[in-house]
Amino acid sequence: MTVSRRVDGAALGLAVLAASTAIARSREVHEVEHQVFRSLNDLPHALHPPVYVMMQSGSLAAVFVAAGIAHRVGHHRLARAIAAGGAGAWAGAKAVKRWVGRGRPSSHIDDMHVRVTEEAGLGFPSGHAAVAFCLAGLATPELPPPVRPLAWALAGMVGIARIYVGAHLPLDVVGGAALGVVTAAAGRAQWVED
């Protein structure tokens, strides 16, 4: 990845993160966001098992699994970037949550489906989305070109899964994805590329 593309991605990620954070700080759920949430959260319960498995690609454990795989196949610098960047995305999401103070979907929407143990704490930004997009951003340049879109599709599915299970609102996912993109750009600059 060229330096200009990395900078462009980081700048876009920062712009999206700033805009979504400003909206989330109002702590309101706008009608469009409510409709998007409903369209995904109301999907059939039969989808839950595969969605739940896919959702784990954005967990903190996924960071260390991905770093271990990268290390095992000889991409040692990438393994360090994944470990540091993925953990940084997760920790960064926790820090932004405290600053923004926006609740989980159950504090904004009545009669919704909660398909996992109800998440405690705050919702914006999604840590799962941040981790998934960070991992995709770090790993994609090292993957064969035909596989690269799949990494981004999986990251997107993690965000959709978090809405489906009732853990996050759509804006939470957008903010988390943006945070992940920014963290990946920083990780590539620090650990992978000279």
Salt bridges, closest charged atoms under 4 A:
GLU33 OE1 - ARG102 NH2 2.65
ASP42 OD1 - ARG38 NH1 3.78
ASP42 OD1 - HIS113 NE2 3.24
GLU119 OE1 - ARG104 NH2 3.70
GLU119 OE2 - ARG162 NH2 3.10
GLU142 OE2 - ARG188 NH2 2.95
ASP172 OD1 - ARG102 NH1 3.00
ASP172 OD2 - HIS168 ND1 3.31
GLU193 OE1 - ARG6 NH1 2.00
GLU193 OE2 - ARG188 NE 3.20
ASP194 OD1 - ARG77 NH2 2.70
